[in-house]
């Protein structure tokens, strides 16, 4: 099956500019019709969906390129080791982000009753500032 750039944007949720950017970066290689218009095949769509997931997981462009390149290589122990390093690093990073998000949710839940009155907030302002400072420090040390 062949998808136009417009159909591909609908299928993947990526903008046309983003599709062209990933093409420029060598991550996808859409074919061209005789009229010069790009068309995307099932392989391109699969790669783009994978990119969307990696992007959501905060993979850097370099990490995404590495992962895509590793998938196209002949399987060997070196590829496995590189992939394992990237994945372990990302797992550690995401687990830390999850912990930070859980702390932020706890903070937001604690703030909710404080917006009922100015007095409720003022009486807890120092505690809130300390909590925010702790979350900030956790984010800075993990980033």
Rosetta blueprint (number, residue, H / E / L):
1 X L
2 X L
3 X E
4 X L
5 X H
6 X H
7 X H
8 X H
9 X H
10 X H
11 X H
12 X H
13 X L
14 X L
15 X L
16 X H
17 X H
18 X H
19 X H
20 X H
21 X H
22 X H
23 X H
24 X H
25 X L
26 X L
27 X L
28 X L
29 X L
30 X L
31 X E
32 X E
33 X L
34 X L
35 X L
36 X L
37 X L
38 X E
39 X E
40 X E
41 X L
42 X H
43 X H
44 X H
45 X H
46 X H
47 X H
48 X H
49 X H
50 X H
51 X H
52 X H
53 X H
54 X H
55 X H
56 X H
57 X L
58 X L
59 X L
60 X L
61 X H
62 X H
63 X H
64 X H
65 X H
66 X H
67 X H
68 X H
69 X H
70 X H
71 X H
72 X H
73 X L
74 X L
75 X L
76 X L
77 X H
78 X H
79 X H
80 X H
81 X H
82 X H
83 X H
84 X H
85 X H
86 X H
87 X H
88 X H
89 X H
90 X H
91 X H
92 X H
93 X H
94 X H
95 X H
96 X H
97 X H
98 X H
99 X H
100 X H
101 X H
102 X H
103 X H
104 X H
105 X H
106 X H
107 X H
108 X H
109 X H
110 X H
111 X H
112 X H
113 X H
114 X H
115 X H
116 X H
117 X L
118 X H
119 X H
120 X H
121 X H
122 X H
123 X H
124 X H
125 X H
126 X H
127 X H
128 X H
129 X H
130 X H
131 X H
132 X H
133 X H
134 X H
135 X H
136 X H
137 X H
138 X H
139 X H
140 X H
141 X H
142 X H
143 X L
